[in-house]
């Protein structure tokens, strides 16, 4: 299969013909409270912000659109898209937008508390519509099941840190006479202590802990879905991590925004090890989604002392020691009497335990996962049950277990009992999707200057991230339309009836 490569003009064309651009602009629907009427509608100015992610510079977009041939081609694309789609929108103005127009819309409307909340409400439905246009997350039907989820009905996410554009100011903590402290800032030129930073700085920075240790930066979380081909990723939602250590809570809350619009269209959510038992339980109970997350690995110090919580340590088939969560004794009736088996959850798997010659618990076999059932209780919460095949030497039988903590609320159960553990064939088939979330963040940072945020404050940074998400979704929509046009043309050559659609691929000027 040949890999498609899109040049700069094709990418611009994809943005300007994207239905998501116009649908989100209609949802914004903003009129400035004062001043003269604007020269261009919201969708034109919003497109400016998206194009800045292609060129890596807002001023570069202004210079490119200032060329009369480029602006004429771009304007024709937008007018044709509005007419073809039937949007009730005014046409672009005679003059192209400038950097000041985008900055005013971003700072005054979008990068505010109300604006960020508006984007959080309106962007996920727009992104979901784009996903369904290209065959992802169908509302009804579709491939896969809860027992064997399909990749086209999975969502996956990850968090990332975006460093500030300006170096954080150096601070000095001063002790006062009343035992309180005061923060002072050192002037790099004179060494004088000031009560305010001497230069530009980002006031929203937080000390997040990344792979390189603590750093003053911004954190963001995104959720995505994708098809099996290039340019088929749809970015569903984005959010700012409000404080260090809150990535998992932010990801779970953001997934709730997707759940409200996607519903049963999602079968499984994939994330890294930031999601622990309490987060997994929340997603399964509230949203009804399976969770594939990296199993937390206990360090040597974690396993050194005797466990005081009732969790026993067992030796896995790989020779490692791991925590186990007791699941009780299961029985089955044989002609010779009742056969008993001690089962537990260890390392995400359901296992059968026995004692070795020293009296220590040891895993003698792992139970193979079978069907997954999901029911919805009267209160609206979901409840999962999983069938496991226990291969007793005398007679094999199925054990039905629930991954939920039960009345005691012990989140060790969903932490240790993973519905789809990492060695499961379905996990091996699906978990690789999460790497694409890291690719998304890497590509986003490449649209910045030296991987640093190009806007001050987390709100403006989040708006930039939304623009990059719209850019990715536009490429997916453009690829889908192009392939549809190709299929129509081939059917037309074969003599089949064809519904002639306007050709959006205008010649370069």
C-alpha positions as CSV (number, residue, x, y, z in Angstrom):
1,X,0.0,0.0,0.0
2,X,1.4,3.3,-1.0
3,X,1.7,6.1,1.6
4,X,0.0,9.3,0.8
5,X,2.0,12.6,1.2
6,X,0.2,15.9,1.2
7,X,2.0,19.1,0.2
8,X,1.4,22.5,1.9
9,X,-1.3,23.6,-0.4
10,X,-3.2,20.3,-0.1
11,X,-3.1,20.6,3.7
12,X,-4.4,24.2,3.4
13,X,-7.1,23.0,1.1
14,X,-8.0,20.2,3.5
15,X,-8.5,22.8,6.3
16,X,-10.6,25.2,4.3
17,X,-12.9,22.5,3.0
18,X,-13.3,20.7,6.4
19,X,-16.9,20.5,7.7
20,X,-15.5,20.6,11.2
21,X,-14.1,24.1,10.7
22,X,-17.5,25.5,9.8
23,X,-19.5,23.5,12.4
24,X,-17.2,24.7,15.2
25,X,-17.3,28.3,14.0
26,X,-21.1,28.2,14.0
27,X,-21.0,27.0,17.5
28,X,-18.7,29.8,18.6
29,X,-21.1,32.4,17.1
30,X,-19.4,35.5,18.5
31,X,-20.1,39.1,18.0
32,X,-17.7,41.6,19.6
33,X,-19.5,43.9,22.1
34,X,-17.9,47.1,20.8
35,X,-16.1,48.3,17.7
36,X,-16.8,48.2,14.0
37,X,-18.1,45.1,12.2
38,X,-15.4,42.5,11.5
39,X,-14.1,42.1,8.0
40,X,-14.4,38.3,8.0
41,X,-16.7,35.8,9.7
42,X,-15.6,33.5,12.6
43,X,-14.7,30.5,10.4
44,X,-12.2,32.6,8.4
45,X,-10.4,33.8,11.5
46,X,-10.5,30.4,13.1
47,X,-9.0,28.9,9.9
48,X,-6.2,31.5,10.3
49,X,-5.4,29.9,13.7
50,X,-5.4,26.4,12.2
51,X,-3.2,27.4,9.3
52,X,-0.7,28.8,11.9
53,X,-0.1,25.2,13.0
54,X,0.9,24.3,9.4
55,X,3.3,27.2,8.9
56,X,4.5,27.3,12.5
57,X,3.9,31.1,12.5
58,X,0.9,33.4,12.7
59,X,2.8,36.1,10.8
60,X,3.7,33.7,8.1
61,X,0.0,33.0,7.5
62,X,-0.7,36.7,7.2
63,X,2.1,37.1,4.6
64,X,0.9,34.1,2.6
65,X,-2.7,35.2,2.5
66,X,-1.7,38.7,1.6
67,X,-0.8,37.4,-1.9
68,X,-3.9,38.1,-4.0
69,X,-3.7,34.8,-5.9
70,X,-3.4,32.8,-2.7
71,X,-6.3,34.6,-1.0
72,X,-8.4,34.3,-4.2
73,X,-7.9,30.5,-4.2
74,X,-8.6,30.2,-0.5
75,X,-11.7,32.3,-0.7
76,X,-13.0,30.2,-3.6
77,X,-12.5,27.1,-1.6
78,X,-14.5,28.5,1.4
79,X,-17.3,29.8,-0.8
80,X,-17.6,26.5,-2.7
81,X,-17.6,24.5,0.6
82,X,-20.4,26.8,2.1
83,X,-22.5,26.4,-1.0
84,X,-22.0,22.7,-1.3
85,X,-22.8,22.0,2.3
86,X,-25.7,24.4,2.6
87,X,-24.3,26.3,5.6
88,X,-26.1,29.5,6.5
89,X,-22.9,31.5,6.7
90,X,-21.8,34.8,5.1
91,X,-19.0,34.6,2.5
92,X,-15.4,35.6,3.4
93,X,-14.6,39.3,3.1
94,X,-12.7,40.8,0.2
95,X,-9.5,41.2,2.2
96,X,-7.7,38.3,4.0
97,X,-7.5,38.1,7.8
98,X,-4.4,39.3,9.6
99,X,-2.6,38.3,12.7
100,X,-4.4,40.9,14.8
101,X,-7.8,39.5,13.9
102,X,-6.9,36.0,15.1
103,X,-5.2,37.3,18.2
104,X,-8.3,39.3,19.1
105,X,-10.6,36.3,18.6
106,X,-8.3,34.1,20.6
107,X,-7.5,36.4,23.5
108,X,-11.0,38.0,23.8
109,X,-13.3,35.1,23.1
110,X,-11.6,31.7,23.1
111,X,-8.8,31.9,25.7
112,X,-11.1,32.9,28.5
113,X,-12.8,30.8,31.1
114,X,-16.1,31.0,29.2
115,X,-14.4,30.4,25.9
116,X,-12.5,27.3,27.1
117,X,-15.8,26.0,28.6
118,X,-17.5,26.6,25.3
119,X,-14.8,24.7,23.3
120,X,-15.1,21.9,25.8
121,X,-18.8,21.6,25.2
122,X,-18.9,22.2,21.4
123,X,-15.7,20.5,20.1
124,X,-16.4,16.8,21.1
125,X,-19.7,16.7,19.1
126,X,-18.0,18.2,16.1
127,X,-15.1,15.8,16.3
128,X,-17.4,12.8,16.8
129,X,-19.4,13.8,13.7
130,X,-16.1,13.8,11.8
131,X,-15.2,10.4,13.1
132,X,-18.5,8.9,12.0
133,X,-18.1,10.5,8.6
134,X,-15.0,8.4,8.0
135,X,-16.5,5.2,9.6
136,X,-15.3,5.4,13.2
137,X,-17.3,5.0,16.5
138,X,-20.6,4.2,14.8
139,X,-23.7,4.9,16.9
140,X,-25.3,1.5,16.1
141,X,-23.9,-1.7,14.7
142,X,-20.3,-1.7,13.6
143,X,-17.6,-4.3,14.1
144,X,-16.3,-5.8,17.3
145,X,-18.0,-6.6,20.6
146,X,-17.2,-6.2,24.3
147,X,-15.6,-9.7,24.2
148,X,-13.3,-8.7,21.3
149,X,-13.3,-4.9,20.8
150,X,-12.6,-3.5,17.4
151,X,-9.9,-0.8,16.9
152,X,-12.4,1.4,15.1
153,X,-14.5,1.5,18.2
154,X,-11.7,2.3,20.7
155,X,-10.5,5.6,22.0
156,X,-7.0,6.2,23.3
157,X,-5.3,9.0,25.1
158,X,-2.2,10.4,26.7
159,X,-0.9,13.4,28.6
160,X,2.0,15.6,27.6
161,X,4.0,18.6,28.9
162,X,4.5,21.7,26.8
163,X,7.4,23.9,28.0
164,X,6.9,27.7,28.2
165,X,8.2,30.1,25.5
166,X,10.0,32.2,28.1
167,X,12.4,30.9,30.8
168,X,10.7,30.9,34.2
169,X,12.0,33.7,36.5
170,X,14.4,32.9,39.2
171,X,12.8,33.1,42.6
172,X,14.3,33.6,46.1
173,X,12.3,32.9,49.3
174,X,12.8,35.5,51.9
175,X,12.0,35.0,55.6
176,X,10.1,37.7,57.4
177,X,10.1,38.7,61.0
178,X,6.7,37.1,61.6
179,X,7.9,33.7,60.4
180,X,6.2,34.1,57.0
181,X,8.0,34.0,53.7
182,X,8.0,36.3,50.7
183,X,8.9,35.5,47.1
184,X,11.4,37.8,45.5
185,X,12.7,37.9,41.9
186,X,16.4,38.5,41.1
187,X,17.2,40.9,38.3
188,X,19.6,39.1,36.0
189,X,21.4,42.3,35.1
190,X,21.7,44.1,38.4
191,X,21.1,41.3,40.9
192,X,18.6,43.5,42.7
193,X,15.7,41.7,44.4
194,X,12.3,42.7,42.9
195,X,8.7,42.0,44.0
196,X,7.8,41.2,40.4
197,X,9.5,39.2,37.5
198,X,11.9,41.5,35.6
199,X,10.8,40.2,32.2
200,X,7.9,38.4,30.4
201,X,6.9,35.2,32.0
202,X,4.0,32.7,32.1
203,X,2.0,33.1,35.3
204,X,0.2,29.7,34.9
205,X,3.2,27.4,35.1
206,X,3.1,24.5,37.5
207,X,5.9,22.1,38.7
208,X,4.9,19.0,36.8
209,X,7.1,15.9,37.0
210,X,8.1,14.4,33.6
211,X,10.7,11.9,32.6
212,X,13.5,14.4,33.2
213,X,12.2,15.4,36.7
214,X,10.2,18.4,37.9
215,X,9.9,21.2,35.5
216,X,7.7,24.4,35.4
217,X,5.4,23.8,32.5
218,X,1.9,23.2,31.2
219,X,0.2,19.8,31.0
220,X,-2.5,18.7,28.6
221,X,-4.5,15.5,27.9
222,X,-6.1,14.4,24.6
223,X,-8.3,11.5,23.5
224,X,-8.3,10.2,20.0
225,X,-9.7,7.4,17.7
226,X,-8.3,6.2,14.4
227,X,-8.7,3.9,11.5
228,X,-6.1,1.5,10.1
229,X,-4.8,3.8,7.3
230,X,-2.6,7.0,7.4
231,X,-4.5,10.2,7.9
232,X,-7.4,8.5,9.7
233,X,-6.9,9.8,13.2
234,X,-9.6,12.0,14.7
235,X,-8.8,14.0,17.8
236,X,-11.9,13.9,20.0
237,X,-11.2,16.1,23.0
238,X,-8.5,18.1,24.8
239,X,-8.1,19.5,28.3
240,X,-5.6,21.3,30.5
241,X,-4.2,19.5,33.5
242,X,-5.0,21.9,36.3
243,X,-2.3,20.9,38.8
244,X,0.6,18.4,39.1
245,X,-0.5,14.8,39.6
246,X,-4.0,15.4,38.2
247,X,-3.4,13.8,34.8
248,X,-5.5,10.7,35.5
249,X,-8.4,12.6,37.0
250,X,-8.3,15.0,34.0
251,X,-8.3,12.1,31.5
252,X,-11.3,10.4,33.2
253,X,-13.3,13.6,33.3
254,X,-12.4,14.4,29.6
255,X,-13.5,10.9,28.6
256,X,-16.9,11.7,30.2
257,X,-17.3,14.5,27.7
258,X,-16.7,11.9,24.9
259,X,-19.1,9.5,26.5
260,X,-21.9,12.1,26.6
261,X,-21.8,12.4,22.8
262,X,-20.5,9.0,21.7
263,X,-22.4,6.7,24.1
264,X,-22.2,3.1,23.1
265,X,-20.2,3.9,20.0
266,X,-17.1,3.3,22.2
267,X,-16.2,-0.2,23.4
268,X,-12.8,0.3,25.1
269,X,-10.6,3.1,26.3
270,X,-6.8,2.8,26.1
271,X,-4.3,4.7,28.3
272,X,-1.0,4.3,30.0
273,X,-0.2,3.4,33.6
274,X,-1.5,6.7,35.0
275,X,-4.9,5.0,35.2
276,X,-5.1,3.0,38.4
277,X,-7.9,1.0,40.0
278,X,-10.1,3.9,41.1
279,X,-10.0,5.4,37.6
280,X,-10.6,2.1,35.9
281,X,-13.6,1.4,38.1
282,X,-15.0,4.9,37.4
283,X,-14.8,4.4,33.6
284,X,-16.4,0.9,33.7
285,X,-19.1,2.0,36.1
286,X,-20.0,5.4,34.8
287,X,-19.3,5.1,31.1
288,X,-19.6,1.3,30.4
289,X,-16.2,1.1,28.6
290,X,-13.6,-1.5,29.0
291,X,-10.1,-0.2,30.0
292,X,-6.8,-1.3,28.6
293,X,-4.1,0.3,30.7
294,X,-0.5,-0.6,31.5
295,X,-0.3,-2.8,34.6
296,X,1.6,-1.1,37.5
297,X,4.8,-2.9,38.3
298,X,5.7,-3.2,42.0
299,X,9.3,-2.1,42.8
300,X,11.5,-4.2,45.1
301,X,10.9,-1.8,47.9
302,X,7.2,-2.2,47.5
303,X,7.5,-6.0,47.8
304,X,10.1,-6.1,50.6
305,X,8.0,-5.8,53.7
306,X,5.2,-8.1,54.6
307,X,2.0,-6.8,53.2
308,X,-0.2,-5.2,55.9
309,X,-3.3,-4.9,53.8
310,X,-4.1,-8.6,53.5
311,X,-2.5,-8.8,50.0
312,X,-0.3,-11.8,49.6
313,X,2.8,-12.0,47.5
314,X,3.0,-14.8,44.9
315,X,5.6,-15.9,42.4
316,X,4.5,-15.4,38.8
317,X,5.3,-17.9,36.0
318,X,8.0,-15.5,34.8
319,X,9.8,-15.8,38.2
320,X,8.8,-12.4,39.6
321,X,7.0,-11.7,42.8
322,X,3.8,-9.8,42.6
323,X,0.9,-8.8,44.7
324,X,-2.2,-11.0,44.6
325,X,-5.8,-10.1,45.4
326,X,-7.8,-13.1,46.8
327,X,-10.9,-13.9,44.8
328,X,-12.0,-16.9,47.0
329,X,-12.5,-20.6,46.4
330,X,-14.6,-21.9,43.5
331,X,-16.0,-25.3,43.4
332,X,-17.5,-27.7,40.8
333,X,-19.3,-31.0,41.2
334,X,-17.6,-34.2,40.1
335,X,-18.9,-37.8,40.4
336,X,-16.3,-38.3,43.1
337,X,-17.3,-35.2,45.1
338,X,-16.7,-31.5,45.2
339,X,-13.5,-30.1,43.7
340,X,-12.1,-26.9,45.2
341,X,-9.8,-24.3,43.5
342,X,-8.2,-21.3,45.2
343,X,-8.2,-18.4,42.7
344,X,-6.8,-14.9,42.9
345,X,-5.9,-11.9,40.7
346,X,-2.2,-11.2,40.2
347,X,-0.5,-9.0,37.7
348,X,-3.8,-8.3,36.0
349,X,-4.6,-12.0,35.4
350,X,-7.0,-14.4,37.1
351,X,-4.8,-17.3,38.4
352,X,-5.1,-20.5,40.4
353,X,-2.9,-20.7,43.5
354,X,-1.4,-23.6,45.4
355,X,1.3,-24.0,48.0
356,X,4.8,-25.1,47.2
357,X,6.9,-27.4,49.3
358,X,7.8,-24.5,51.6
359,X,4.2,-23.5,52.1
360,X,4.5,-20.3,50.0
361,X,1.7,-19.5,47.5
362,X,2.6,-20.1,43.9
363,X,0.7,-19.7,40.7
364,X,0.0,-23.1,39.1
365,X,-2.1,-21.8,36.1
366,X,-3.6,-18.8,34.5
367,X,-7.3,-18.8,33.6
368,X,-8.1,-18.0,30.0
369,X,-10.5,-15.1,29.5
370,X,-13.8,-15.9,27.8
371,X,-16.9,-13.8,27.1
372,X,-17.5,-10.3,28.6
373,X,-21.1,-9.3,29.6
374,X,-22.3,-5.9,30.5
375,X,-25.5,-5.0,32.2
376,X,-26.9,-1.6,33.3
377,X,-28.4,-1.3,36.7
378,X,-31.5,0.7,37.7
379,X,-29.4,3.6,38.9
380,X,-27.7,4.0,35.4
381,X,-24.4,2.5,36.3
382,X,-22.8,-0.4,34.4
383,X,-21.8,-3.8,35.7
384,X,-19.4,-6.2,34.0
385,X,-19.0,-9.9,34.4
386,X,-16.3,-11.9,32.7
387,X,-16.1,-15.7,32.1
388,X,-12.9,-17.5,32.8
389,X,-12.0,-21.0,31.7
390,X,-10.5,-23.0,34.5
391,X,-8.7,-26.1,33.2
392,X,-9.1,-28.5,36.0
393,X,-7.3,-31.8,35.3
394,X,-10.5,-33.6,36.1
395,X,-13.0,-31.3,34.3
396,X,-12.8,-27.9,32.7
397,X,-15.5,-25.3,33.7
398,X,-16.3,-21.6,33.5
399,X,-15.9,-19.2,36.4
400,X,-17.8,-15.9,36.2
401,X,-16.2,-13.0,38.0
402,X,-16.8,-9.3,38.3
403,X,-14.0,-6.8,38.2
404,X,-15.8,-4.3,40.4
405,X,-14.8,-3.8,44.0
406,X,-18.3,-4.6,45.4
407,X,-19.8,-3.1,48.6
408,X,-16.4,-2.7,50.3
409,X,-15.2,-0.2,47.6
410,X,-11.8,-1.9,47.6
411,X,-10.2,-0.5,44.4
412,X,-7.4,-3.1,44.6
413,X,-9.8,-5.5,42.8
414,X,-10.1,-3.5,39.5
415,X,-6.4,-2.7,39.8
416,X,-5.3,-6.3,40.0
417,X,-8.2,-7.9,38.0
418,X,-7.9,-6.5,34.5
419,X,-10.7,-7.5,32.2
420,X,-8.3,-7.6,29.3
421,X,-4.8,-8.2,30.8
422,X,-1.7,-7.2,28.8
423,X,-1.0,-10.8,27.7
424,X,-4.5,-11.2,26.2
425,X,-4.5,-11.4,22.4
426,X,-7.0,-8.5,22.2
427,X,-4.7,-6.4,24.3
428,X,-1.7,-7.2,22.1
429,X,-3.8,-6.2,19.1
430,X,-5.2,-3.0,20.5
431,X,-2.8,-1.5,23.0
432,X,-0.4,-0.3,20.3
433,X,-2.9,2.4,19.5
434,X,-1.8,4.3,22.5
435,X,1.6,4.9,20.9
436,X,-0.2,7.0,18.3
437,X,-1.2,9.4,21.1
438,X,2.5,10.0,21.8
439,X,2.9,10.6,18.0
440,X,0.1,13.2,18.1
441,X,1.9,15.1,20.9
442,X,5.2,14.9,19.1
443,X,3.8,16.2,15.9
444,X,2.0,19.0,17.7
445,X,5.3,20.2,19.3
446,X,6.9,20.2,15.9
447,X,4.5,22.9,14.9
448,X,5.9,25.0,17.8
449,X,9.2,26.9,17.8
450,X,11.9,24.7,19.5
451,X,9.0,22.6,21.0
452,X,8.0,25.5,23.2
453,X,4.6,27.0,23.7
454,X,4.0,29.9,21.3
455,X,1.4,31.6,23.6
456,X,1.4,32.8,27.2
457,X,-0.9,31.0,29.6
458,X,-2.5,27.6,29.6
459,X,-5.7,28.9,28.0
460,X,-4.0,30.2,24.9
461,X,-1.9,27.0,24.8
462,X,-5.1,24.9,24.9
463,X,-6.6,27.0,22.0
464,X,-3.4,26.2,20.0
465,X,-3.9,22.5,20.8
466,X,-7.5,22.7,19.6
467,X,-6.4,24.3,16.4
468,X,-3.9,21.5,15.8
469,X,-6.6,18.9,16.5
470,X,-8.9,20.6,13.9
471,X,-6.0,20.5,11.5
472,X,-5.6,16.7,12.0
473,X,-9.3,16.1,11.7
474,X,-9.4,18.1,8.5
475,X,-6.7,15.9,6.9
476,X,-8.7,12.8,7.9
477,X,-11.9,14.3,6.3
478,X,-10.0,15.3,3.2
479,X,-8.5,11.8,2.7
480,X,-12.0,10.3,3.1
481,X,-13.6,12.7,0.6
482,X,-10.7,12.1,-1.9
483,X,-11.1,8.3,-1.7
484,X,-14.8,8.7,-2.2
485,X,-14.3,10.8,-5.3
486,X,-11.9,8.2,-6.7
487,X,-14.4,5.4,-6.1
488,X,-17.1,7.4,-7.8
489,X,-14.9,8.1,-10.8
490,X,-14.0,4.4,-11.1
491,X,-17.6,3.3,-10.9
492,X,-18.4,6.0,-13.6
493,X,-15.8,4.5,-15.9
494,X,-17.4,1.1,-15.4
495,X,-20.7,2.5,-16.5
496,X,-22.4,2.6,-13.0
497,X,-24.5,5.6,-12.1
498,X,-22.5,8.3,-10.4
499,X,-23.6,11.1,-8.2
500,X,-21.5,14.0,-9.5
501,X,-20.1,16.0,-6.6
502,X,-18.3,19.3,-7.1
503,X,-14.5,18.9,-7.4
504,X,-13.0,20.6,-4.4
505,X,-9.4,20.1,-5.6
506,X,-8.9,23.4,-7.2
507,X,-5.8,24.0,-9.3
508,X,-2.9,25.7,-7.5
509,X,-2.4,29.3,-8.3
